[in-house]
Amino acid sequence: MLAKGSFEVTLKGEPYDTADGIALSRASGEKRFSGALSGTSTVQMLSALTLVRGSAAYVAIERIEGALDGKHGSFVAAHLGVMRRGAQSLTIEIVPDSGTGELQGISGKMTIVITEGQHFYEIEYALP
């Protein structure tokens, strides 16, 4: 199954270590999803920004609650994003056995695309 839509995100972050010019930060935030996924999420993120322009990384855990293609429940997504001098790699996986309600047993992955400041998602998923 493939679910598509858009989301808005609000993040509040703060650096906690800036030794040698490499900034480590933590952030928390919320998202509002619309489209095939209608709901909200809370996210906790850690990031590293290096001295080399375009090189950075982040990890995050996000609990998404709402309705996915009309099925109500929640699931957790794990993020790993790495930029190597501008070349981006982003992996977002649904955490195994994290689904609740009608989303129990969900598996899959998510893709995020940012176009002209707007955030879009695609969730490729399976349910038992």
N, CA, C and O of each residue as an XYZ file, in Angstrom:
512
protein
N       0.850     -1.169      0.000
C       0.000      0.000      0.000
C       0.900      1.238      0.000
O       2.005      1.216      0.541
N       0.411      2.308     -0.611
C       1.159      3.557     -0.670
C       0.245      4.699     -0.251
O      -0.811      4.907     -0.850
N       0.650      5.440      0.780
C      -0.107      6.583      1.297
C       0.698      7.847      1.050
O       1.905      7.879      1.293
N       0.026      8.899      0.561
C       0.716     10.153      0.254
C      -0.036     11.332      0.852
O      -1.251     11.285      1.046
N       0.712     12.386      1.138
C       0.106     13.607      1.635
C       1.166     14.613      2.023
O       2.312     14.541      1.579
N       0.763     15.551      2.857
C       1.675     16.608      3.291
C       1.644     16.709      4.809
O       0.783     16.130      5.471
N       2.605     17.461      5.348
C       2.623     17.691      6.792
C       3.280     19.023      7.095
O       4.065     19.556      6.311
N       2.929     19.538      8.265
C       3.566     20.731      8.817
C       4.327     20.299     10.052
O       3.873     19.433     10.799
N       5.491     20.905     10.268
C       6.326     20.514     11.396
C       6.727     21.747     12.194
O       6.998     22.810     11.636
N       6.758     21.581     13.521
C       7.256     22.606     14.431
C       8.322     21.951     15.296
O       8.040     21.001     16.026
N       9.554     22.463     15.214
C      10.662     21.926     16.008
C      11.246     23.018     16.884
O      11.376     24.166     16.458
N      11.595     22.659     18.105
C      12.310     23.550     19.015
C      13.586     22.832     19.424
O      13.540     21.753     20.015
N      14.727     23.437     19.105
C      15.983     22.785     19.392
C      16.958     23.677     20.107
O      16.785     24.893     20.190
N      17.998     23.035     20.626
C      19.060     23.774     21.304
C      20.355     22.986     21.201
O      20.355     21.765     21.353
N      21.464     23.680     20.943
C      22.754     22.998     20.948
C      23.135     22.590     22.374
O      22.819     23.291     23.335
N      23.813     21.456     22.495
C      24.280     21.051     23.821
C      25.780     20.807     23.841
O      26.353     20.579     24.906
N      26.430     20.853     22.672
C      27.881     20.668     22.621
C      28.369     21.295     21.312
O      27.900     20.942     20.230
N      29.309     22.222     21.427
C      29.839     22.881     20.231
C      31.368     22.816     20.189
O      32.010     23.697     19.616
N      31.944     21.790     20.784
C      33.397     21.637     20.807
C      33.945     21.523     19.389
O      33.356     20.865     18.531
N      35.078     22.173     19.160
C      35.779     22.123     17.876
C      34.919     22.586     16.696
O      35.216     22.255     15.548
N      33.854     23.351     16.971
C      33.017     23.887     15.906
C      31.979     22.934     15.356
O      31.238     23.295     14.442
N      31.906     21.724     15.890
C      30.884     20.770     15.471
C      29.731     20.886     16.453
O      29.890     20.639     17.649
N      28.567     21.266     15.935
C      27.412     21.537     16.799
C      26.537     20.297     16.946
O      25.997     19.787     15.965
N      26.402     19.819     18.179
C      25.467     18.756     18.506
C      24.240     19.402     19.129
O      24.351     20.225     20.037
N      23.062     19.019     18.629
C      21.817     19.628     19.108
C      20.779     18.560     19.385
O      20.834     17.451     18.853
N      19.831     18.926     20.233
C      18.656     18.083     20.459
C      17.437     18.941     20.181
O      17.442     20.147     20.428
N      16.394     18.311     19.667
C      15.173     19.044     19.341
C      13.968     18.155     19.618
O      14.049     16.929     19.558
N      12.866     18.795     19.918
C      11.587     18.094     20.043
C      10.583     18.850     19.199
O      10.721     20.051     18.963
N       9.578     18.133     18.752
C       8.616     18.809     17.899
C       7.339     18.032     17.700
O       7.127     16.952     18.253
N       6.504     18.633     16.885
C       5.206     18.058     16.539
C       4.994     18.199     15.045
O       5.495     19.127     14.409
N       4.237     17.254     14.498
C       3.848     17.307     13.092
C       2.338     17.150     12.994
O       1.706     16.503     13.829
N       1.769     17.764     11.945
C       0.355     17.581     11.604
C       0.304     17.057     10.178
O       0.769     17.708      9.243
N      -0.273     15.862     10.029
C      -0.341     15.202      8.735
C      -1.715     15.374      8.108
O      -2.731     15.373      8.804
N      -1.740     15.521      6.782
C      -3.000     15.514      6.039
C      -2.802     14.656      4.796
O      -1.674     14.387      4.382
N      -3.905     14.236      4.217
C      -3.859     13.329      3.081
C      -4.262     11.943      3.531
O      -5.157     11.797      4.363
N      -3.609     10.914      2.989
C      -3.937      9.533      3.353
C      -3.671      9.258      4.826
O      -4.310      8.390      5.422
N      -2.732      9.992      5.416
C      -2.475      9.939      6.855
C      -3.023     11.222      7.463
O      -2.567     12.319      7.141
N      -3.991     11.075      8.332
C      -4.575     12.223      9.017
C      -4.290     12.060     10.501
O      -4.811     11.146     11.140
N      -3.463     12.946     11.050
C      -3.124     12.797     12.453
C      -1.971     13.692     12.859
O      -1.636     14.658     12.174
N      -1.372     13.347     13.992
C      -0.292     14.139     14.551
C       0.839     13.216     14.984
O       0.675     11.999     15.070
N       1.991     13.826     15.254
C       3.092     13.046     15.807
C       3.897     13.905     16.756
O       3.855     15.135     16.708
N       4.631     13.227     17.619
C       5.647     13.870     18.446
C       6.976     13.250     18.060
O       7.064     12.050     17.801
N       8.010     14.082     18.025
C       9.311     13.620     17.568
C      10.409     14.151     18.478
O      10.349     15.288     18.945
N      11.413     13.312     18.724
C      12.628     13.684     19.448
C      13.798     13.441     18.497
O      13.912     12.367     17.905
N      14.665     14.444     18.355
C      15.725     14.369     17.368
C      17.061     14.808     17.966
O      17.116     15.712     18.799
N      18.140     14.148     17.522
C      19.512     14.550     17.804
C      20.184     14.820     16.469
O      19.960     14.091     15.503
N      21.012     15.868     16.405
C      21.671     16.194     15.144
C      23.112     16.634     15.370
O      23.497     17.049     16.463
N      23.893     16.530     14.296
C      25.281     16.983     14.291
C      25.509     17.786     13.021
O      25.195     17.330     11.921
N      26.058     18.985     13.181
C      26.376     19.863     12.061
C      27.879     20.094     12.080
O      28.419     20.596     13.066
N      28.560     19.730     10.992
C      30.013     19.827     10.956
C      30.462     21.176     10.399
O      29.639     22.002     10.005
N      31.758     21.385     10.373
C      32.343     22.600      9.820
C      32.333     22.604      8.292
O      32.484     23.658      7.673
N      32.158     21.437      7.685
C      32.137     21.328      6.226
C      30.714     21.592      5.742
O      29.779     20.895      6.135
N      30.557     22.592      4.896
C      29.235     22.956      4.384
C      28.560     21.746      3.731
O      29.144     21.078      2.878
N      27.320     21.479      4.150
C      26.558     20.380      3.581
C      26.820     19.024      4.189
O      26.334     18.020      3.668
N      27.579     18.957      5.284
C      27.817     17.685      5.963
C      27.192     17.730      7.351
O      27.550     18.567      8.180
N      26.254     16.819      7.590
C      25.496     16.796      8.842
C      24.799     15.445      8.962
O      24.817     14.638      8.033
N      24.189     15.212     10.111
C      23.415     13.987     10.311
C      22.368     14.215     11.392
O      22.506     15.092     12.245
N      21.298     13.385     11.333
C      20.321     13.399     12.420
C      19.743     12.002     12.601
O      19.689     11.200     11.669
N      19.315     11.742     13.827
C      18.539     10.550     14.163
C      17.303     11.031     14.908
O      17.350     12.043     15.607
N      16.207     10.313     14.761
C      14.973     10.723     15.439
C      14.071      9.516     15.656
O      14.129      8.526     14.928
N      13.242      9.634     16.676
C      12.165      8.685     16.948
C      10.876      9.489     16.983
O      10.792     10.536     17.624
N       9.871      8.976     16.278
C       8.614      9.711     16.123
C       7.430      8.774     16.340
O       7.363      7.702     15.739
N       6.487      9.184     17.209
C       5.236      8.429     17.395
C       4.150      9.137     16.591
O       3.854     10.309     16.823
N       3.565      8.412     15.647
C       2.536      8.956     14.765
C       1.199      8.357     15.172
O       1.056      7.137     15.263
N       0.212      9.230     15.419
C      -1.121      8.795     15.845
C      -2.168      9.381     14.916
O      -2.100     10.557     14.559
N      -3.135      8.564     14.524
C      -4.208      9.066     13.663
C      -4.820      7.957     12.847
O      -4.947      6.822     13.308
N      -5.204      8.298     11.614
C      -5.816      7.337     10.704
C      -4.988      7.274      9.426
O      -4.720      8.295      8.794
N      -4.592      6.069      9.060
C      -3.837      5.820      7.834
C      -4.759      5.052      6.900
O      -5.122      3.908      7.173
N      -5.137      5.696      5.786
C      -6.101      5.105      4.854
C      -7.338      4.597      5.594
O      -7.855      3.521      5.294
N      -7.807      5.388      6.570
C      -9.034      5.077      7.306
C      -8.868      4.126      8.470
O      -9.838      3.866      9.183
N      -7.676      3.595      8.690
C      -7.433      2.681      9.819
C      -6.803      3.475     10.959
O      -5.774      4.126     10.774
N      -7.428      3.418     12.145
C      -7.020      4.226     13.293
C      -6.029      3.481     14.178
O      -6.136      2.273     14.389
N      -5.059      4.241     14.691
C      -4.073      3.683     15.605
C      -2.823      4.538     15.621
O      -2.860      5.726     15.302
N      -1.724      3.922     15.993
C      -0.446      4.638     16.027
C       0.680      3.687     15.631
O       0.508      2.468     15.599
N       1.829      4.272     15.334
C       3.048      3.508     15.088
C       4.227      4.432     15.305
O       4.075      5.652     15.373
N       5.411      3.834     15.413
C       6.636      4.588     15.664
C       7.529      4.490     14.427
O       7.658      3.428     13.818
N       8.144      5.622     14.071
C       9.082      5.659     12.945
C      10.466      6.040     13.459
O      10.599      6.906     14.324
N      11.496      5.386     12.920
C      12.889      5.672     13.261
C      13.557      6.317     12.045
O      13.487      5.786     10.937
N      14.212      7.477     12.262
C      14.843      8.253     11.190
C      16.364      8.183     11.288
O      16.923      8.190     12.384
N      17.026      8.117     10.141
C      18.467      8.309     10.032
C      18.711      9.121      8.771
O      18.477      8.650      7.659
N      19.184     10.345      8.959
C      19.488     11.217      7.831
C      20.953     11.615      7.855
O      21.476     12.010      8.897
N      21.624     11.510      6.698
C      23.038     11.859      6.587
C      23.231     12.694      5.330
O      22.724     12.357      4.260
N      23.976     13.795      5.475
C      24.369     14.606      4.321
C      25.888     14.568      4.208
O      26.603     14.882      5.160
N      26.362     14.185      3.044
C      27.807     14.143      2.757
C      28.106     15.209      1.720
O      27.967     14.985      0.518
N      28.529     16.399      2.216
C      28.841     17.523      1.329
C      27.719     17.799      0.341
O      27.946     18.023     -0.848
N      26.477     17.775      0.882
C      25.296     18.102      0.096
C      24.536     16.908     -0.452
O      23.360     17.038     -0.792
N      25.170     15.753     -0.547
C      24.482     14.543     -1.019
C      23.694     13.954      0.152
O      24.271     13.594      1.178
N      22.371     13.861     -0.011
C      21.507     13.454      1.091
C      21.133     11.984      1.026
O      20.934     11.418     -0.049
N      21.042     11.381      2.199
C      20.550     10.021      2.362
C      19.598     10.036      3.552
O      19.976     10.468      4.641
N      18.371      9.569      3.354
C      17.387      9.559      4.437
C      16.682      8.215      4.458
O      16.111      7.781      3.457
N      16.729      7.564      5.612
C      16.025      6.306      5.816
C      15.052      6.491      6.975
O      15.445      6.904      8.066
N      13.782      6.183      6.732
C      12.776      6.234      7.792
C      12.031      4.902      7.746
O      11.353      4.592      6.767
N      12.165      4.131      8.804
C      11.546      2.804      8.890
C      10.490      2.788      9.984
O      10.664      3.416     11.029
N       9.406      2.078      9.749
C       8.427      1.840     10.806
C       9.018      0.803     11.750
O       9.442     -0.269     11.317
N       9.045      1.124     13.041
C       9.630      0.221     14.038
C       8.767     -1.040     14.124
O       7.558     -0.946     14.336
N       9.383     -2.227     13.959
C       8.625     -3.474     14.025
C       7.833     -3.596     15.326
O       8.333     -3.267     16.402
N       6.612     -4.064     15.215
C       5.718     -4.334     16.344
C       5.337     -3.083     17.133
O       4.958     -3.184     18.300
N       5.432     -1.894     16.506
C       5.057     -0.659     17.197
C       3.628     -0.223     16.888
O       3.138      0.731     17.492
N       2.958     -0.890     15.973
C       1.602     -0.502     15.601
C       0.578     -0.831     16.678
O       0.676     -1.855     17.355
N      -0.415      0.062     16.826
C      -1.502     -0.157     17.786
C      -2.837     -0.008     17.062
O      -2.902      0.483     15.935
N      -3.898     -0.443     17.737
C      -5.236     -0.322     17.171
C      -5.336     -1.068     15.848
O      -4.845     -2.189     15.720
N      -5.974     -0.438     14.866
C      -6.134     -1.055     13.551
C      -4.824     -1.071     12.746
O      -4.772     -1.645     11.659
N      -3.783     -0.451     13.274
C      -2.473     -0.446     12.622
C      -1.512     -1.466     13.242
O      -0.317     -1.463     12.945
N      -2.040     -2.328     14.095
C      -1.213     -3.362     14.709
C      -0.619     -4.243     13.617
O      -1.331     -4.676     12.711
N       0.679     -4.508     13.698
C       1.372     -5.344     12.727
C       1.882     -4.589     11.506
O       2.427     -5.201     10.587
N       1.714     -3.262     11.483
C       2.167     -2.471     10.342
C       3.678     -2.586     10.165
O       4.427     -2.662     11.139
N       4.112     -2.598      8.908
C       5.531     -2.561      8.574
C       5.692     -1.666      7.359
O       4.748     -1.462      6.597
N       6.900     -1.130      7.181
C       7.124     -0.322      6.003
C       8.142      0.768      6.210
O       8.912      0.762      7.171
N       8.128      1.719      5.269
C       9.078      2.818      5.300
C       8.395      4.101      4.838
O       7.342      4.074      4.202
N       9.023      5.221      5.176
C       8.489      6.533      4.831
C       9.545      7.307      4.055
O      10.744      7.170      4.300
N       9.083      8.113      3.123
C       9.938      9.021      2.378
C       9.429     10.432      2.605
O       8.220     10.666      2.608
N      10.343     11.376      2.795
C       9.985     12.785      2.954
C      10.636     13.575      1.828
O      11.815     13.389      1.525
N       9.856     14.461      1.210
C      10.354     15.358      0.177
C       9.950     16.774      0.566
O       8.798     17.021      0.922
N      10.901     17.702      0.497
C      10.611     19.109      0.779
C      10.741     19.868     -0.536
O      11.810     19.907     -1.144
N       9.622     20.477     -0.966
C       9.582     21.218     -2.220
C       9.082     22.623     -1.944
O       7.969     22.812     -1.454
N       9.910     23.607     -2.262
C       9.559     25.014     -2.064
C       9.026     25.277     -0.655
O       8.042     25.993     -0.469
N       9.698     24.679      0.330
C       9.352     24.898      1.729
C       8.195     24.067      2.243
O       7.891     24.127      3.434
N       7.531     23.285      1.383
C       6.431     22.431      1.830
C       6.929     21.003      1.995
O       7.743     20.519      1.210
N       6.420     20.330      3.044
C       6.829     18.968      3.366
C       5.781     17.974      2.853
O       4.583     18.140      3.084
N       6.257     16.943      2.154
C       5.385     15.887      1.641
C       5.927     14.534      2.106
O       7.133     14.369      2.287
N       5.026     13.572      2.296
C       5.427     12.235      2.717
C       4.840     11.192      1.766
O       3.829     11.422      1.102
N       5.502     10.055      1.724
C       4.975      8.832      1.127
C       5.270      7.722      2.115
O       6.400      7.591      2.586
N       4.271      6.927      2.428
C       4.459      5.791      3.316
C       4.123      4.536      2.524
O       2.985      4.341      2.097
N       5.127      3.694      2.335
C       4.924      2.399      1.700
C       4.792      1.407      2.844
O       5.733      1.212      3.612
N       3.610      0.772      2.961
C       3.379     -0.053      4.142
C       2.583     -1.294      3.820
O       1.966     -1.415      2.762
N       2.616     -2.221      4.776
C       1.823     -3.452      4.699
C       1.189     -3.699      6.057
O       1.767     -3.387      7.098
N       0.011     -4.256      6.027
C      -0.689     -4.683      7.241
C      -1.028     -6.152      7.093
O      -1.290     -6.622      5.985
N      -1.026     -6.889      8.208
C      -1.336     -8.325      8.124
C      -2.797     -8.565      7.712
O      -3.224     -9.714      7.595
